Amino acid sequence: MNTFGTKLRLTTFGETHGVAIGGILDGLPAGVKINLEFLQNELDKRKPGGKFATARKESDKIELLSGVFEGISTGTPIGFIIYNENQKSKDYESVKNLFRPGHADFTYFYKFGVRDYRGGGRSSARESAVRVAGGALTQMFLDEFGISVESGIYSVGKINHSANLDDEVLNLDFEFAKNSEIFSLYPALEEAFKEEILKAKNAHDSVGASVVTLIKNAPVGLGEVLYDKFDARIAAAMMGINAVKAVEIGSGTNSSASFGSQNNDFINKSGFLSNHAGGILGGITSAQDVVIKCHFKPTPSIFLKEPTIDISGDETICELRGRHDPCVGVRGSVVTTAMARLVVADMMLLNASSNLANLKRVY
């Protein structure tokens, strides 16, 4: 499906080498102040360019088509479009009849029977620019409630500060990440992260990365039990991002190696004494910080010879040309922020009708 959300729905369209990509954000309440400068700045964080990303040059200039009047949301669908400006489809002609290892070529072909070889078509991470735009528009709604969402690079390849995020949350420097060329959460590790990315790039290879996303000031009570829990929705949103292969909430996998006496978040009159749960209990937010860790695989587009098969089933060698990110997790961190924003806002709108008292305050 091409639509995400229940009350706040983002529908996206377009292909990486098509005329344009775009989306419709439906369900944003009327009266939200739309900050076009903030919207474009968020897209600029994700856009290609620089030595740590693909050399494809796209301005990612967004054009709003509907749903906004005199700088305020009207409550109707907000339509927007981003034109593609720098496609080089000829770079993919050599692989149009074969399946690139690590890509969605194989599965898309056998599902749809159509082979859009131009950079993967709809499966390309180019589409994630639309999610960033939708998330930025959503943040304008969240600003009314003092809710913030931040992300940054926690590790690159095997280089990280600690394998235990519980011990590190307080040391994550999101302010530094805002001005870091690669959104590093550690000033002391930024150069090491950069060197690891460039080492992979110079070897015509790529490298994976982990991203931490922090949601602050989300109110208690968000999450629809039993089958639309907040953590389940977050996990689905993050796993829907290109190249994400694992998602952890709070202590994540470390919880499976601990005792209940270590993992439980004890409570006193002042509140919770720890946050192993990552701000979610029983699928419902606890008003603590929501802590999310996403693991991105290495960019599958590498410039080394790789064994594969063609659409006829014959064995061949894949030799890529073109422009690709040496570490997709860097720009991916901007997308994790956007998806978290969409989940929080959608759950807030759903929660508005969760009990009679809420409805009476409205009606």
Salt bridges, closest charged atoms under 4 A:
ASP26 OD2 - ARG9 NH2 2.91
GLU42 OE2 - LYS45 NZ 2.76
GLU42 OE1 - ARG341 NH1 2.93
ASP44 OD1 - LYS47 NZ 3.89
GLU58 OE2 - ARG56 NE 2.85
GLU58 OE1 - ARG126 NH2 3.67
ASP60 OD2 - ARG46 NH2 3.38
ASP60 OD1 - ARG126 NH1 2.70
ASP105 OD2 - ARG100 NE 2.73
ASP105 OD2 - ARG115 NH2 3.37
ASP116 OD1 - ARG118 NE 2.87
GLU127 OE1 - ARG131 NE 2.86
GLU150 OE2 - LYS178 NZ 3.68
ASP166 OD2 - HIS276 ND1 2.95
GLU168 OE1 - HIS161 ND1 3.01
GLU175 OE2 - LYS178 NZ 2.85
GLU181 OE1 - LYS194 NZ 3.39
GLU190 OE2 - LYS194 NZ 3.88
GLU191 OE2 - LYS194 NZ 3.95
GLU196 OE1 - LYS199 NZ 3.38
ASP228 OD2 - ARG233 NH2 2.81
GLU248 OE2 - HIS295 NE2 2.70
ASP289 OD2 - LYS216 NZ 2.99
ASP325 OD1 - ARG331 NH2 2.76
ASP346 OD2 - ARG233 NH1 2.62
